[in-house]
Amino acid sequence: MNKLVVITGGTSGLGFEIAKQLSNWGEFDVCLIGKSKEKLNTALSHLPKSVFGFNGDVSNEEFVKNVFNTLAEKGYNIEYLFNCAGIGLFGDPDNNDATKTESIIKTNLIGTILTTNYAIPLMEKHGGKIVNILSTAALKGNPLESVYCASKWGVRGFTESLKEYFKQSKIKVVGVYPGGMNTDFWNNSRDYVSLERSSKFMNPADVANIIINNVTENSVSVADIVIERP
């Protein structure tokens, strides 16, 4: 059976850095899942041929189901699932209309739940690790991030429940809580985080390295990783 790493939101930012570093190990095939076809093609052009991808929305159950059915048909065991896909829209709490709220909840929370749900059968026999990338916004409330915090606190609850469910099993669950990184995550929120400000945030390659070193260490079990800006 072929060992596989699956990374949602793997076409840019932290997800792409995780894909780049793990694909260079040569131990795994790597599968990226990205919403933008253009970004997916660009990411794949900068990665080894062992990396492949699927273009679609992780909050679309039929899409997610088809992706993991395809991976099962190809005989893959998922060694690691990195749930990195996420969006952030920020502002005053009286500006959270249904469209804005739904878009954040669907990607950040529902997408994480769906990809995990369909990945589990490809882990059950041989074991694997589910790595949910949250945010320090899942640990505290921020005044202009009410719905974003709500979505990440939801993922935190989901992650903690998974830990309890899979306790003593071959499947392990890790929650990762990084602070702000210098990625294009902020491009749609420049009124909240300026280009100058985000340029001083953490390098996603450094954050990816910390996550990978902790998650792939099998001599100990790491349950949570908090990575804050200095």
N, CA, C and O of each residue as an XYZ file, in Angstrom:
920
protein
N       0.839     -1.199      0.000
C       0.000      0.000      0.000
C       0.878      1.255      0.000
O       1.939      1.283      0.623
N       0.422      2.282     -0.702
C       1.197      3.506     -0.821
C       0.873      4.472      0.316
O      -0.293      4.703      0.638
N       1.920      5.032      0.918
C       1.733      6.002      1.989
C       1.434      7.373      1.389
O       2.043      7.783      0.400
N       0.487      8.067      2.006
C       0.027      9.337      1.442
C      -0.146     10.395      2.519
O      -0.581     10.109      3.635
N       0.203     11.623      2.159
C      -0.104     12.806      2.957
C      -1.146     13.612      2.190
O      -0.958     13.919      1.013
N      -2.235     13.950      2.853
C      -3.281     14.780      2.247
C      -3.278     16.137      2.936
O      -3.287     16.221      4.164
N      -3.265     17.197      2.135
C      -3.212     18.562      2.682
C      -4.307     19.395      2.037
O      -4.252     19.677      0.839
N      -5.304     19.791      2.823
C      -6.293     20.731      2.304
C      -5.720     22.145      2.423
O      -4.940     22.430      3.332
N      -6.104     23.012      1.518
C      -5.502     24.346      1.522
C      -4.014     24.275      1.253
O      -3.244     25.105      1.737
N      -3.610     23.270      0.471
C      -2.185     23.028      0.257
C      -1.566     23.785     -0.891
O      -0.412     23.546     -1.245
N      -2.330     24.708     -1.486
C      -1.819     25.398     -2.674
C      -1.094     26.690     -2.341
O      -0.491     27.299     -3.224
N      -1.138     27.122     -1.092
C      -0.458     28.372     -0.724
C      -0.218     28.397      0.776
O      -0.713     27.543      1.511
N       0.537     29.374      1.214
C       0.741     29.594      2.637
C       1.314     28.408      3.378
O       2.198     27.717      2.872
N       0.816     28.174      4.563
C       1.330     27.105      5.419
C       1.145     25.739      4.776
O       2.056     24.912      4.818
N      -0.017     25.486      4.183
C      -0.263     24.193      3.538
C       0.747     23.882      2.467
O       1.229     22.754      2.370
N       1.075     24.881      1.653
C       2.063     24.675      0.592
C       3.438     24.392      1.182
O       4.165     23.540      0.672
N       3.799     25.091      2.246
C       5.108     24.865      2.869
C       5.195     23.465      3.462
O       6.245     22.828      3.381
N       4.118     22.978      4.054
C       4.099     21.608      4.565
C       4.276     20.622      3.412
O       5.040     19.662      3.514
N       3.562     20.870      2.319
C       3.664     19.998      1.139
C       5.080     19.985      0.588
O       5.608     18.926      0.247
N       5.687     21.142      0.503
C       7.034     21.247     -0.051
C       8.048     20.493      0.802
O       8.896     19.768      0.282
N       7.953     20.670      2.107
C       8.930     20.026      2.980
C       8.741     18.516      3.036
O       9.720     17.772      2.992
N       7.494     18.049      3.131
C       7.255     16.609      3.210
C       7.523     15.913      1.881
O       7.991     14.774      1.871
N       7.239     16.565      0.771
C       7.488     15.942     -0.531
C       8.979     15.759     -0.779
O       9.385     14.862     -1.517
N       9.785     16.601     -0.169
C      11.238     16.472     -0.323
C      11.805     15.298      0.464
O      12.938     14.881      0.224
N      11.032     14.766      1.395
C      11.486     13.588      2.149
C      11.563     12.359      1.268
O      12.418     11.496      1.472
N      10.671     12.274      0.285
C      10.654     11.117     -0.605
C      10.012      9.880      0.000
O      10.060      8.808     -0.602
N       9.411     10.005      1.179
C       8.799      8.847      1.851
C       7.316      8.694      1.527
O       6.744      7.617      1.695
N       6.701      9.777      1.064
C       5.257      9.774      0.860
C       4.916     10.355     -0.509
O       5.654     11.175     -1.056
N       3.781      9.912     -1.048
C       3.125     10.709     -2.064
C       2.357     11.797     -1.328
O       1.954     11.618     -0.179
N       2.160     12.927     -2.000
C       1.474     14.053     -1.370
C       0.312     14.484     -2.249
O       0.469     14.674     -3.455
N      -0.849     14.636     -1.638
C      -2.062     15.060     -2.343
C      -2.508     16.419     -1.813
O      -2.744     16.582     -0.616
N      -2.619     17.379     -2.703
C      -3.119     18.704     -2.345
C      -4.590     18.821     -2.720
O      -5.012     18.312     -3.758
N      -5.357     19.479     -1.891
C      -6.740     19.811     -2.219
C      -6.874     21.322     -2.152
O      -6.654     21.926     -1.103
N      -7.240     21.936     -3.285
C      -7.325     23.386     -3.344
C      -8.550     23.861     -4.105
O      -8.981     23.229     -5.069
N      -9.099     24.968     -3.666
C     -10.327     25.495     -4.276
C     -10.063     26.168     -5.615
O     -10.891     26.095     -6.523
N      -8.917     26.823     -5.739
C      -8.574     27.542     -6.961
C      -7.763     26.647     -7.892
O      -6.687     26.177     -7.520
N      -8.273     26.408     -9.101
C      -7.561     25.579    -10.073
C      -6.241     26.228    -10.476
O      -5.235     25.542    -10.656
N      -6.249     27.540    -10.614
C      -5.034     28.257    -10.993
C      -3.954     28.106     -9.927
O      -2.796     27.837    -10.247
N      -4.330     28.278     -8.659
C      -3.361     28.133     -7.574
C      -2.871     26.698     -7.460
O      -1.699     26.459     -7.167
N      -3.767     25.742     -7.693
C      -3.373     24.335     -7.623
C      -2.330     24.019     -8.693
O      -1.316     23.382     -8.408
N      -2.579     24.459     -9.915
C      -1.632     24.197    -11.001
C      -0.288     24.874    -10.743
O       0.765     24.308    -11.035
N      -0.330     26.082    -10.195
C       0.917     26.791     -9.880
C       1.690     26.053     -8.797
O       2.903     25.875     -8.907
N       0.991     25.624     -7.752
C       1.649     24.895     -6.659
C       2.282     23.612     -7.172
O       3.428     23.310     -6.838
N       1.548     22.854     -7.979
C       2.063     21.578     -8.490
C       3.286     21.780     -9.379
O       4.169     20.923     -9.432
N       3.336     22.903    -10.069
C       4.481     23.163    -10.962
C       5.766     23.408    -10.188
O       6.853     23.336    -10.760
N       5.656     23.697     -8.885
C       6.825     23.962     -8.047
C       7.153     22.812     -7.102
O       7.998     22.947     -6.218
N       6.480     21.680     -7.294
C       6.666     20.546     -6.398
C       7.062     19.297     -7.191
O       6.856     19.248     -8.403
N       7.627     18.289     -6.521
C       8.023     17.056     -7.216
C       6.841     16.360     -7.879
O       5.683     16.629     -7.558
N       7.153     15.462     -8.810
C       6.100     14.767     -9.562
C       5.280     13.814     -8.690
O       4.199     13.386     -9.095
N       5.776     13.481     -7.512
C       5.027     12.616     -6.600
C       3.857     13.346     -5.947
O       3.053     12.735     -5.243
N       3.765     14.656     -6.184
C       2.679     15.469     -5.631
C       1.592     15.619     -6.696
O       1.884     15.951     -7.845
N       0.353     15.377     -6.313
C      -0.770     15.554     -7.226
C      -1.885     16.266     -6.478
O      -1.767     16.511     -5.277
N      -2.963     16.598     -7.170
C      -3.980     17.376     -6.485
C      -5.375     17.248     -7.050
O      -5.590     16.710     -8.136
N      -6.322     17.764     -6.274
C      -7.722     17.829     -6.666
C      -8.207     19.259     -6.476
O      -7.889     19.909     -5.480
N      -8.973     19.733     -7.433
C      -9.494     21.095     -7.399
C     -10.967     21.073     -6.994
O     -11.797     20.494     -7.695
N     -11.293     21.704     -5.861
C     -12.674     21.751     -5.429
C     -12.821     22.345     -4.042
O     -11.839     22.733     -3.408
N     -14.055     22.410     -3.581
C     -14.419     23.055     -2.322
C     -14.584     22.001     -1.230
O     -15.401     21.090     -1.367
N     -13.821     22.115     -0.156
C     -13.872     21.113      0.912
C     -15.191     21.119      1.676
O     -15.458     20.194      2.442
N     -16.020     22.142      1.484
C     -17.335     22.142      2.132
C     -18.398     21.479      1.267
O     -19.560     21.387      1.665
N     -17.999     21.015      0.081
C     -18.903     20.298     -0.820
C     -18.737     18.800     -0.578
O     -17.721     18.219     -0.959
N     -19.723     18.177      0.050
C     -19.573     16.788      0.469
C     -19.356     15.839     -0.706
O     -18.556     14.909     -0.601
N     -20.047     16.052     -1.816
C     -19.910     15.157     -2.959
C     -18.486     15.206     -3.516
O     -17.920     14.177     -3.885
N     -17.916     16.411     -3.572
C     -16.531     16.555     -4.017
C     -15.577     15.817     -3.087
O     -14.732     15.045     -3.541
N     -15.711     16.052     -1.798
C     -14.816     15.433     -0.814
C     -14.939     13.915     -0.861
O     -13.932     13.207     -0.836
N     -16.156     13.421     -0.927
C     -16.395     11.979     -1.006
C     -15.713     11.380     -2.228
O     -15.090     10.322     -2.133
N     -15.826     12.045     -3.372
C     -15.213     11.543     -4.608
C     -13.687     11.528     -4.526
O     -13.039     10.617     -5.040
N     -13.118     12.551     -3.873
C     -11.656     12.605     -3.712
C     -11.166     11.385     -2.939
O     -10.240     10.706     -3.380
N     -11.772     11.105     -1.802
C     -11.281     10.022     -0.957
C     -11.639      8.644     -1.519
O     -10.930      7.669     -1.269
N     -12.729      8.562     -2.271
C     -13.021      7.314     -2.976
C     -11.954      7.032     -4.022
O     -11.533      5.888     -4.195
N     -11.519      8.072     -4.716
C     -10.455      7.923     -5.720
C      -9.155      7.479     -5.068
O      -8.460      6.606     -5.588
N      -8.826      8.082     -3.929
C      -7.600      7.709     -3.218
C      -7.668      6.259     -2.744
O      -6.671      5.538     -2.798
N      -8.839      5.833     -2.280
C      -9.013      4.440     -1.845
C      -8.842      3.483     -3.021
O      -8.211      2.434     -2.885
N      -9.400      3.841     -4.165
C      -9.281      3.001     -5.355
C      -7.832      2.869     -5.811
O      -7.451      1.855     -6.395
N      -7.033      3.885     -5.547
C      -5.615      3.853     -5.912
C      -4.771      3.099     -4.887
O      -3.564      2.939     -5.068
N      -5.410      2.635     -3.806
C      -4.721      1.818     -2.819
C      -3.903      2.586     -1.803
O      -2.934      2.058     -1.257
N      -4.280      3.820     -1.546
C      -3.510      4.626     -0.607
C      -3.924      4.397      0.844
O      -5.103      4.219      1.151
N      -2.926      4.406      1.730
C      -3.132      4.580      3.163
C      -2.776      6.023      3.497
O      -1.705      6.494      3.115
N      -3.634      6.719      4.188
C      -3.311      8.085      4.585
C      -2.511      8.061      5.880
O      -3.013      7.656      6.928
N      -1.279      8.494      5.791
C      -0.422      8.589      6.980
C      -0.709      9.871      7.755
O      -0.742      9.871      8.986
N      -0.917     10.963      7.020
C      -1.176     12.253      7.650
C      -2.255     12.993      6.868
O      -2.202     13.064      5.640
N      -3.219     13.534      7.575
C      -4.175     14.473      7.007
C      -3.946     15.820      7.673
O      -4.121     15.960      8.883
N      -3.555     16.805      6.884
C      -3.388     18.166      7.386
C      -4.573     19.006      6.913
O      -4.684     19.315      5.726
N      -5.446     19.371      7.829
C      -6.571     20.242      7.504
C      -6.132     21.699      7.638
O      -6.222     22.302      8.708
N      -5.656     22.245      6.518
C      -5.140     23.622      6.514
C      -6.098     24.623      5.881
O      -5.946     25.829      6.079
N      -7.087     24.143      5.120
C      -7.966     25.053      4.401
C      -8.701     25.971      5.365
O      -9.261     25.520      6.364
N      -8.694     27.254      5.057
C      -9.388     28.198      5.918
C      -9.420     29.583      5.312
O      -8.547     29.953      4.527
N     -10.434     30.345      5.684
C     -10.534     31.739      5.250
C     -10.805     32.608      6.460
O     -11.274     32.132      7.494
N     -10.502     33.892      6.319
C     -10.779     34.843      7.381
C     -11.380     36.114      6.821
O     -10.813     36.733      5.920
N     -12.520     36.502      7.348
C     -13.146     37.780      7.024
C     -13.413     38.470      8.349
O     -14.013     37.882      9.248
N     -12.974     39.708      8.474
C     -12.953     40.354      9.780
C     -13.747     41.658      9.769
O     -14.042     42.218      8.713
N     -14.082     42.121     10.967
C     -14.818     43.377     11.084
C     -15.651     43.415     12.349
O     -15.596     42.505     13.175
N     -16.429     44.489     12.489
C     -17.269     44.666     13.668
C     -18.311     43.554     13.758
O     -18.779     43.069     12.728
N     -18.679     43.146     14.955
C     -19.631     42.041     15.101
C     -21.036     42.352     14.605
O     -21.846     41.436     14.459
N     -21.354     43.639     14.337
C     -22.667     43.963     13.765
C     -22.615     44.005     12.237
O     -23.523     44.520     11.584
N     -21.525     43.448     11.677
C     -21.380     43.394     10.225
C     -21.302     41.950      9.736
O     -20.786     41.672      8.653
N     -21.825     41.040     10.555
C     -21.761     39.616     10.223
C     -23.078     39.151      9.606
O     -23.901     38.535     10.283
N     -23.273     39.446      8.320
C     -24.502     38.989      7.677
C     -24.406     37.502      7.361
O     -23.362     36.882      7.568
N     -25.497     36.933      6.859
C     -25.567     35.481      6.644
C     -24.541     35.008      5.616
O     -23.943     33.945      5.782
N     -24.335     35.786      4.562
C     -23.396     35.375      3.507
C     -21.975     35.273      4.035
O     -21.280     34.287      3.789
N     -21.553     36.289      4.757
C     -20.201     36.303      5.335
C     -20.036     35.185      6.357
O     -19.033     34.471      6.352
N     -21.019     35.041      7.223
C     -20.951     34.020      8.274
C     -20.899     32.621      7.676
O     -20.088     31.790      8.086
N     -21.769     32.366      6.704
C     -21.824     31.040      6.099
C     -20.527     30.686      5.388
O     -20.074     29.544      5.469
N     -19.923     31.639      4.697
C     -18.692     31.346      3.955
C     -17.564     30.937      4.890
O     -16.790     30.036      4.566
N     -17.461     31.588      6.050
C     -16.405     31.265      7.011
C     -16.667     29.908      7.669
O     -15.767     29.072      7.758
N     -17.888     29.698      8.121
C     -18.223     28.454      8.801
C     -18.085     27.260      7.859
O     -17.576     26.213      8.259
N     -18.532     27.408      6.610
C     -18.479     26.301      5.655
C     -17.047     25.855      5.405
O     -16.752     24.661      5.457
N     -16.158     26.798      5.135
C     -14.774     26.423      4.830
C     -14.026     25.951      6.065
O     -13.414     24.883      6.059
N     -14.078     26.749      7.126
C     -13.241     26.469      8.289
C     -13.714     25.278      9.118
O     -12.905     24.463      9.562
N     -15.018     25.182      9.322
C     -15.550     24.132     10.202
C     -16.104     22.945      9.422
O     -15.671     21.810      9.625
N     -17.050     23.198      8.542
C     -17.658     22.088      7.798
C     -16.620     21.392      6.926
O     -16.609     20.164      6.840
N     -15.751     22.158      6.280
C     -14.709     21.557      5.447
C     -13.788     20.638      6.230
O     -13.427     19.561      5.756
N     -13.409     21.061      7.425
C     -12.555     20.231      8.282
C     -13.274     18.947      8.687
O     -12.681     17.868      8.683
N     -14.538     19.067      9.030
C     -15.310     17.890      9.442
C     -15.459     16.907      8.286
O     -15.284     15.702      8.470
N     -15.779     17.406      7.106
C     -16.003     16.519      5.966
C     -14.740     15.795      5.532
O     -14.768     14.584      5.309
N     -13.630     16.518      5.409
C     -12.392     15.856      4.976
C     -11.940     14.817      5.992
O     -11.442     13.755      5.619
N     -12.112     15.119      7.272
C     -11.763     14.154      8.310
C     -12.652     12.923      8.222
O     -12.167     11.795      8.311
N     -13.927     13.132      8.049
C     -14.893     12.050      7.977
C     -14.535     11.040      6.884
O     -14.581      9.830      7.105
N     -14.182     11.546      5.717
C     -13.909     10.656      4.592
C     -12.464     10.146      4.569
O     -12.153      9.195      3.852
N     -11.585     10.776      5.350
C     -10.203     10.291      5.444
C     -10.066      9.140      6.428
O      -9.200      8.282      6.257
N     -10.901      9.109      7.448
C     -10.771      8.115      8.522
C     -10.742      6.675      8.002
O      -9.901      5.902      8.462
N     -11.612      6.270      7.069
C     -11.550      4.878      6.595
C     -10.215      4.501      5.952
O      -9.866      3.322      5.898
N      -9.474      5.484      5.468
C      -8.173      5.209      4.860
C      -7.055      5.231      5.905
O      -5.878      5.127      5.561
N      -7.422      5.363      7.164
C      -6.466      5.344      8.268
C      -6.708      4.182      9.225
O      -5.788      3.761      9.926
N      -7.909      3.669      9.264
C      -8.325      2.772     10.345
C      -7.484      1.504     10.454
O      -7.163      1.081     11.564
N      -7.123      0.894      9.340
C      -6.391     -0.380      9.391
C      -4.952     -0.211      9.843
O      -4.455     -1.005     10.642
N      -4.281      0.811      9.342
C      -2.845      0.949      9.599
C      -2.499      2.142     10.485
O      -1.338      2.326     10.853
N      -3.493      2.947     10.827
C      -3.232      4.113     11.668
C      -2.837      5.321     10.855
O      -2.520      5.207      9.671
N      -2.855      6.478     11.488
C      -2.489      7.723     10.832
C      -2.678      8.873     11.795
O      -3.088      8.678     12.939
N      -2.376     10.074     11.328
C      -2.530     11.263     12.174
C      -3.378     12.303     11.465
O      -3.165     12.625     10.296
N      -4.348     12.816     12.212
C      -5.182     13.922     11.766
C      -4.632     15.187     12.408
O      -4.613     15.308     13.633
N      -4.192     16.118     11.594
C      -3.569     17.347     12.095
C      -4.454     18.524     11.693
O      -4.499     18.902     10.522
N      -5.144     19.088     12.648
C      -6.041     20.207     12.376
C      -5.328     21.523     12.654
O      -4.929     21.804     13.784
N      -5.176     22.319     11.607
C      -4.542     23.629     11.747
C      -5.618     24.629     12.139
O      -6.498     24.950     11.339
N      -5.548     25.114     13.357
C      -6.542     26.068     13.836
C      -5.944     27.481     13.796
O      -5.639     27.993     12.719
N      -5.781     28.093     14.939
C      -5.247     29.451     15.054
C      -5.234     29.780     16.528
O      -5.969     29.179     17.311
N      -4.399     30.736     16.911
C      -4.487     31.207     18.294
C      -5.845     31.860     18.549
O      -6.216     32.095     19.699
N      -6.593     32.155     17.466
C      -7.959     32.673     17.601
C      -8.910     31.608     18.142
O     -10.044     31.921     18.504
N      -8.461     30.356     18.202
C      -9.263     29.295     18.820
C      -8.997     29.198     20.312
O      -9.597     28.372     20.999
N      -8.098     30.041     20.820
C      -7.746     30.014     22.243
C      -8.218     31.259     22.984
O      -8.256     31.281     24.214
N      -8.578     32.294     22.229
C      -9.024     33.539     22.867
C      -9.927     34.298     21.888
O      -9.842     34.112     20.674
N     -10.778     35.141     22.430
C     -11.628     35.960     21.581
C     -10.906     37.221     21.135
O     -10.164     37.831     21.906
N     -11.128     37.604     19.892
C     -10.553     38.843     19.359
C     -11.696     39.745     18.890
O     -12.616     39.261     18.231
N     -11.665     41.034     19.208
C     -12.830     41.899     19.002
C     -13.328     42.006     17.565
O     -14.531     42.160     17.351
N     -12.449     41.930     16.581
C     -12.854     42.068     15.186
C     -12.847     40.731     14.449
O     -12.850     40.697     13.218
N     -12.839     39.628     15.203
C     -12.761     38.302     14.590
C     -13.858     37.376     15.115
O     -13.626     36.179     15.283
N     -15.040     37.915     15.373
C     -16.070     37.148     16.080
C     -16.459     35.860     15.357
O     -16.483     34.798     15.979
N     -16.763     35.926     14.064
C     -17.173     34.714     13.352
C     -15.966     33.820     13.076
O     -16.069     32.595     13.142
N     -14.835     34.428     12.770
C     -13.613     33.639     12.560
C     -13.283     32.862     13.833
O     -12.979     31.671     13.773
N     -13.340     33.530     14.978
C     -13.098     32.841     16.256
C     -14.128     31.740     16.471
O     -13.782     30.643     16.911
N     -15.394     32.027     16.164
C     -16.442     31.022     16.348
C     -16.152     29.773     15.524
O     -16.339     28.652     15.998
N     -15.693     29.971     14.281
C     -15.394     28.823     13.418
C     -14.213     28.029     13.959
O     -14.225     26.798     13.930
N     -13.201     28.721     14.449
C     -12.009     28.035     14.956
C     -12.266     27.384     16.315
O     -11.711     26.325     16.611
N     -13.102     28.009     17.139
C     -13.484     27.354     18.388
C     -14.294     26.103     18.090
O     -14.207     25.115     18.819
N     -15.081     26.143     17.021
C     -15.812     24.948     16.607
C     -14.879     23.827     16.201
O     -15.093     22.669     16.560
N     -13.841     24.171     15.450
C     -12.851     23.164     15.045
C     -12.109     22.639     16.261
O     -11.753     21.462     16.321
N     -11.880     23.507     17.223
C     -11.210     23.061     18.452
C     -12.055     22.018     19.182
O     -11.537     21.003     19.647
N     -13.371     22.281     19.278
C     -14.257     21.311     19.912
C     -14.276     19.998     19.154
O     -14.262     18.925     19.756
N     -14.308     20.084     17.835
C     -14.276     18.891     16.991
C     -12.983     18.113     17.226
O     -13.000     16.888     17.347
N     -11.870     18.828     17.288
C     -10.556     18.206     17.492
C     -10.481     17.500     18.837
O      -9.991     16.374     18.926
N     -10.964     18.159     19.881
C     -10.928     17.553     21.213
C     -11.807     16.303     21.272
O     -11.455     15.325     21.931
N     -12.942     16.335     20.587
C     -13.823     15.160     20.556
C     -13.160     14.003     19.815
O     -13.286     12.848     20.223
N     -12.454     14.312     18.724
C     -11.729     13.279     17.984
C     -10.670     12.617     18.863
O     -10.489     11.400     18.822
N      -9.977     13.425     19.651
C      -8.943     12.876     20.537
C      -9.540     11.849     21.494
O      -8.963     10.786     21.728
N     -10.696     12.183     22.038
C     -11.344     11.266     22.975
C     -11.823     10.001     22.264
O     -11.688      8.897     22.793
N     -12.374     10.163     21.084
C     -12.915      9.020     20.350
C     -11.818      8.035     19.957
O     -11.995      6.820     20.044
N     -10.670      8.585     19.517
C      -9.589      7.728     19.023
C      -8.536      7.397     20.079
O      -7.485      6.843     19.757
N      -8.815      7.733     21.328
C      -7.881      7.396     22.405
C      -7.644      5.891     22.428
O      -8.588      5.109     22.324
N      -6.393      5.489     22.561
C      -5.974      4.088     22.570
C      -6.110      3.402     21.196
O      -6.011      2.178     21.110
N      -6.329      4.161     20.147
C      -6.421      3.576     18.805
C      -5.153      3.896     18.009
O      -4.239      4.548     18.516
N      -5.109      3.436     16.773
C      -3.967      3.699     15.897
C      -4.027      5.080     15.253
O      -3.063      5.525     14.632
N      -5.152      5.747     15.404
C      -5.302      7.087     14.837
C      -5.034      8.121     15.932
O      -5.612      8.059     17.017
N      -4.159      9.061     15.631
C      -3.819     10.122     16.574
C      -4.295     11.463     16.017
O      -4.390     11.649     14.804
N      -4.590     12.386     16.918
C      -5.138     13.683     16.530
C      -4.313     14.789     17.171
O      -4.013     14.746     18.364
N      -3.951     15.775     16.366
C      -3.129     16.892     16.843
C      -3.822     18.209     16.495
O      -4.248     18.409     15.358
N      -3.932     19.089     17.461
C      -4.420     20.443     17.221
C      -3.252     21.407     17.154
O      -2.395     21.408     18.038
N      -3.209     22.231     16.111
C      -2.112     23.181     15.923
C      -2.679     24.601     15.966
O      -3.645     24.919     15.272
N      -2.067     25.440     16.787
C      -2.577     26.790     17.027
C      -1.505     27.835     16.698
O      -0.819     28.310     17.604
N      -1.348     28.199     15.425
C      -0.335     29.193     15.068
C      -0.875     30.620     15.132
O      -2.058     30.864     14.893
N       0.005     31.543     15.455
C      -0.329     32.959     15.346
C      -0.226     33.400     13.897
O      -0.110     32.576     12.990
N      -0.271     34.711     13.692
C      -0.287     35.262     12.343
C       0.977     34.952     11.551
O       2.091     35.051     12.064
N       0.780     34.576     10.292
C       1.900     34.278      9.392
C       1.875     35.212      8.185
O       0.826     35.744      7.821
N       3.006     35.399      7.589
C       3.132     36.279      6.424
C       2.754     35.507      5.161
O       3.621     35.015      4.439
N       1.439     35.408      4.905
C       0.915     34.676      3.753
C      -0.157     35.521      3.072
O      -0.505     36.603      3.545
N      -0.675     35.011      1.952
C      -1.732     35.742      1.249
C      -3.094     35.579      1.911
O      -4.101     36.049      1.380
N      -3.136     34.921      3.059
C      -4.369     34.810      3.840
C      -4.983     36.182      4.094
O      -6.204     36.321      4.166
N      -4.125     37.195      4.228
C      -4.581     38.532      4.601
C      -4.960     39.402      3.411
O      -5.394     40.538      3.600
N      -4.809     38.899      2.195
C      -4.997     39.744      1.014
C      -6.393     40.332      0.892
O      -6.560     41.419      0.340
N      -7.402     39.625      1.403
C      -8.773     40.139      1.338
C      -9.158     40.929      2.576
O     -10.315     41.317      2.739
N      -8.186     41.167      3.447
C      -8.481     41.860      4.715
C      -7.427     42.922      5.018
O      -6.999     43.077      6.162
N      -7.015     43.648      3.984
C      -5.939     44.624      4.167
C      -6.367     45.831      5.000
O      -5.520     46.566      5.508
N      -7.678     46.038      5.143
C      -8.137     47.095      6.035
C      -7.958     46.707      7.497
O      -8.006     47.553      8.390
N      -7.750     45.401      7.727
C      -7.559     44.882      9.084
C      -6.086     44.620      9.373
O      -5.585     44.981     10.439
N      -5.397     43.997      8.433
C      -3.963     43.726      8.565
C      -3.267     44.246      7.312
O      -3.433     43.688      6.227
N      -2.500     45.297      7.460
C      -1.830     45.911      6.320
C      -0.693     45.023      5.813
O      -0.234     44.118      6.510
N      -0.254     45.301      4.592
C       0.871     44.566      4.016
C       2.120     44.753      4.869
O       2.891     43.814      5.070
N       2.312     45.970      5.367
C       3.476     46.248      6.214
C       3.418     45.432      7.508
O       4.429     44.892      7.956
N       2.236     45.349      8.096
C       2.093     44.607      9.353
C       2.300     43.117      9.128
O       3.028     42.477      9.887
N       1.676     42.553      8.102
C       1.798     41.108      7.877
C       3.213     40.703      7.490
O       3.608     39.556      7.702
N       3.987     41.642      6.919
C       5.366     41.331      6.547
C       6.225     41.026      7.769
O       7.301     40.440      7.643
N       5.757     41.419      8.948
C       6.490     41.173     10.190
C       5.981     39.921     10.916
O       6.490     39.559     11.977
N       4.977     39.269     10.336
C       4.448     38.041     10.920
C       5.398     36.872     10.677
O       6.419     37.032     10.007
N       5.076     35.720     11.208
C       5.952     34.549     11.116
C       6.077     34.037      9.684
O       5.145     34.129      8.885
N       7.254     33.497      9.387
C       7.509     32.867      8.091
C       6.812     31.506      8.073
O       7.091     30.673      8.936
N       5.909     31.256      7.111
C       5.193     29.974      7.105
C       6.103     28.763      6.956
O       5.756     27.672      7.408
N       7.268     28.939      6.326
C       8.213     27.827      6.196
C       8.746     27.419      7.568
O       8.929     26.233      7.839
N       8.994     28.402      8.428
C       9.464     28.104      9.789
C       8.379     27.403     10.600
O       8.656     26.461     11.342
N       7.144     27.872     10.450
C       6.030     27.268     11.164
C       5.809     25.832     10.686
O       5.565     24.932     11.489
N       5.898     25.630      9.369
C       5.737     24.283      8.811
C       6.783     23.343      9.365
O       6.482     22.192      9.682
N       8.004     23.816      9.484
C       9.089     22.993     10.004
C       8.834     22.567     11.440
O       9.084     21.417     11.799
N       8.339     23.481     12.264
C       8.023     23.157     13.657
C       6.915     22.108     13.718
O       6.999     21.150     14.487
N       5.888     22.294     12.911
C       4.757     21.352     12.908
C       5.210     19.962     12.475
O       4.904     18.969     13.134
N       5.931     19.899     11.376
C       6.364     18.603     10.841
C       7.266     17.879     11.834
O       7.106     16.679     12.053
N       8.206     18.590     12.433
C       9.129     17.963     13.382
C       8.387     17.362     14.574
O       8.767     16.304     15.076
N       7.334     18.034     15.024
C       6.575     17.542     16.173
C       5.595     16.440     15.790
O       5.451     15.453     16.511
N       4.930     16.608     14.666
C       3.898     15.658     14.264
C       4.489     14.317     13.848
O       3.889     13.272     14.100
N       5.645     14.334     13.221
C       6.240     13.095     12.711
C       7.132     12.397     13.726
O       7.683     11.336     13.433
N       7.283     12.964     14.896
C       8.075     12.340     15.959
C       7.231     11.261     16.623
O       6.234     11.562     17.279
N       7.627     10.019     16.457
C       6.814      8.902     16.951
C       7.236      8.391     18.327
O       6.571      7.522     18.892
N       8.327      8.917     18.870
C       8.768      8.447     20.184
C       7.944      9.077     21.306
O       7.945      8.588     22.435
N       7.241     10.166     20.985
C       6.344     10.809     21.943
C       5.041     11.138     21.225
O       4.986     11.148     19.995
N       4.003     11.406     21.993
C       2.710     11.789     21.417
C       2.432     13.254     21.715
O       2.229     13.641     22.866
N       2.425     14.060     20.665
C       2.162     15.501     20.802
C       0.691     15.733     20.496
O       0.213     15.402     19.411
N      -0.025     16.306     21.462
C      -1.470     16.518     21.298
C      -1.805     17.900     20.777
O      -2.736     18.060     19.988
N      -1.044     18.911     21.217
C      -1.313     20.287     20.813
C       0.008     21.018     20.584
O       0.999     20.791     21.278
N      -0.012     21.900     19.589
C       1.153     22.704     19.280
C       0.693     24.153     19.183
O      -0.128     24.488     18.330
N       1.216     25.009     20.049
C       0.911     26.443     20.007
C       2.165     27.157     19.534
O       3.232     27.015     20.130
N       2.031     27.928     18.454
C       3.170     28.631     17.872
C       2.826     30.121     17.811
O       1.989     30.529     17.006
N       3.458     30.925     18.644
C       3.130     32.338     18.729
C       4.218     33.202     18.109
O       5.385     32.816     18.047
N       3.811     34.369     17.655
C       4.787     35.323     17.121
C       5.666     35.816     18.253
O       5.181     36.005     19.369
N       6.968     36.030     17.989
C       7.862     36.504     19.048
C       7.540     37.952     19.452
O       8.198     38.508     20.332
